[in-house]
Amino acid sequence: MNKRTFIKTGASLAGLTALGSACQTTRHTPKHTPVPKLQSRIKLGVSSYSYWHFRDPKTSIETVIDKSAALGVEGVDILHRQMDSEDIPYLQKLKRHAFINGIDLIALSIHQDFVDPDPAVRKEHIQHTLKCIDLAHEMGIPCIRLNSGRWNTISSFDDLMAARGLEPILPGHTEKDGFDWCIDSIEACLKHAERQGVILALENHWGLTRTPEGLLRILNAIDSPWLGALLDTGNFLENPYEKLEQIASRAVFVQAKTYEGGGEWYTLDLDYNRIAGILNGVQYRGYVSLEFEGKAPADEGVAKGISTLRAAFS
């Protein structure tokens, strides 16, 4: 080998050695993969109440399932008072009908009232709640809607709505009495809810939970993963966005009201893009169930409501 050939060969070997070292370094140096931020995965549902505002003829739950499947939503939120029966064969029929139509049964919205000075009356409402937990479990429903209850010093619901949900405290009692009754009653239901795998979702409704402060007072008094908030977009009549922000982080379920044709009792012009932003800000990833509460024909109102929610939550 002459001198020139030796120099060329040496340079080539040095280059290969350097390349091999670089490849080896690249191969063994771990790459940092940033953890993606969790994104909202909102699924849409329809409350069966959207098709029946407590006026005859009553729309069957099976019909609501069919209509919801045709709209392409994922779930149906069943109003307990709209059910035709509480017998096991009926419950299993609903579960089967939902499954074969690709629909999840996502909530059972019940009525009960824990704000009563009579322990016997409160016990009746506790027993009713326990029974509804069993109904939900039988249908594979993971959540029931609770009300706190109200003072009932305004007997007519129409009159209560005319008063914007405000009513006097029952004479001879205090606000604290009402909250204590409600908290004790919910606590009496929680062990059974946990046993059956059913979350209790307390709605910002009329009565004690008309304000975010009232709702949070109850939630903060009870330490249980089986109790959360049901955020209803249409039940804060003044400053709704500010109030929804206060309870959004506690939400386990959302009911979204729309009012096509004007509301049954009132109409709110809700900005669902803004509400979607509030829920996204707390990384809510559950269901949003449409509660159509307008005077337009239900098929029209529900379809437009779902279109509105899709545009906002997509």
WOQUI-V823228 format. One record per run of one state. SS is the DSSP state (a for helix, b for strand, c for the rest). FROM is the first residue (numbers start at 0). TO is the last residue. If there is no record, write none. Layout:
SS_FROM_TO / SS_FROM_TO
//
This chain:
c_0_1 / a_2_27 / c_28_41 / b_42_46 / a_47_50 / c_51_59 / a_60_70 / c_71_73 / b_74_78 / a_79_81 / c_82_86 / a_87_99 / c_100_102 / b_103_108 / c_109_117 / a_118_138 / c_139_141 / b_142_145 / c_146_155 / a_156_161 / c_162_173 / a_174_195 / c_196_197 / b_198_202 / c_203_205 / a_206_208 / c_209_210 / a_211_220 / c_221_225 / b_226_231 / c_232_238 / a_239_249 / b_250_257 / c_258_261 / b_262_262 / c_263_270 / a_271_280 / c_281_285 / b_286_291 / c_292_292 / b_293_293 / c_294_296 / a_297_312 / c_313_313
//
